[in-house]
Amino acid sequence: MPVVEAYTLPVDEMAQVAASSGLQWVNSDSGKVQAAQTAVAQEPQAPRVPRERPAVVDVTDEPLVLVETKRDLKDMNLPFDDARS
């Protein structure tokens, strides 16, 4: 990866922009930011758990079978029909 150079934010200019908009510029404490970055860098990396691959599906060349799934419900007695009568 390419090396990234440090960038210093022009805090005075940003504070003026915020003030001209009616806002107040709040800056982070650089010591606390550095301490937090150091603490995060020192944490151990989580182990990489590879995913389990599903078993290979056996594909057959036999013709497909049509299965009728629609039922004619007009003659079927349903539980909520008894409550209405």
Sequence and secondary structure as in RCSB ss.txt:
>XXXX:A:sequence
MPVVEAYTLPVDEMAQVAASSGLQWVNSDSGKVQAAQTAVAQEPQAPRVPRERPAVVDVTDEPLVLVETKRDLKD
MNLPFDDARS
>XXXX:A:secstr
          HHHHHHHHHHTT       HHHHHHHHHHHHHS                  S           TT
   HHHHHH 
